[in-house]
Amino acid sequence: MENKVIADMHTHTVNSDGTYTVEELVKKASEKGLKVLAVTDHDTIDGLRDDEKIKEYEKKYGVEIIRGIEMSCNLDGKDVHILGYFLNLQDKEFLSQLDRIAEIRNERNEKIIKKLADLNLPVTMEELKETVQGNVISKAHFAEIMLKKGYVSCKSDAFKNYLGKGGAAFVEKRDYKPVSAVDILVKNGAFVSLAHPKLITEDTDYVERLIKDLIKHGLKGLEVNYYSFSEKDRETYRKLAEKYNLIITGGSDFHGGNRVEVSLGDTGLNASEYENLKKSLKIM
């Protein structure tokens, strides 16, 4: 079938805010009939560092594993996420940049802890560290603890009332610009795509201006196929991709139990779309 998804290019593991280990994720991908899986944890490559293990999983489950990342950026008060694929994991400058991003995230987490304490909703760093399996502490981990401690009735309430924009414990990210993420990924040799453009803003003119700016820095792809996009949304971003000669990327943004409405492999790339992506790598 022409439209059968063979590649899920947007997934998360326990190393950021997912609930599956890398091996569990690859096993599930194999069970779903996927041929290709991109692991794109937020701001970390911790789940991909052991190259021998990754090769072992590829052989064991018959799934090509793309070494990827989703970098969290901020522009004009908007969250902008940049996807990098086919990473060079030996790039010391890139790894150093990830360390800097981790410091920014940790500073924000400390501020969230302080705000929650001021609201008489104590959450400690020790509790957070016990909750995570990787090194990235995200707002999803705060929500998990808040649910366990009875501060909220569900995780979505934690985001709506406290952790999300407009919430009582919301802390704006320190600026890490999308152009900085694109620059460091291009220097790394990665293929770079703009993630879920509609989630940045529904103002397509703004998105188009952003795309034009990022293309100057080496942007090559646009995530047209995304789990929450309607067919109309996909057509809008497909036209933008065509207009600027960007390669279509796509994925489920699977987080396991932290995003139960999403199934691995429900959204992604079909065989011809993935082939277009692979062909583009040869001319980069």
Protein Blocks (a to p, Z undefined) as FASTA:
>chain_A
ZZlcfbdcbdcdfklmbcbdfklmmmmmmmnopabdcdddehiaklmmmmmlmmmmmmmn
opacdddddddddeehiacddddehiafkbmklmmmmmmmmmmmmmmmmmmmmmmmmnop
acdfklmmmmpmblbdcfklmmmmmmmnopafbfklmmmmmmmghiakbccdddddfklm
mmmmmmnopacddehkllmpmclklmmmmmmmmmmnopabdcfbcfklcfklmmmmmmmm
mmnopacdddehigbjmlmkbcehkaccdfklmmmmmmmmmmZZ
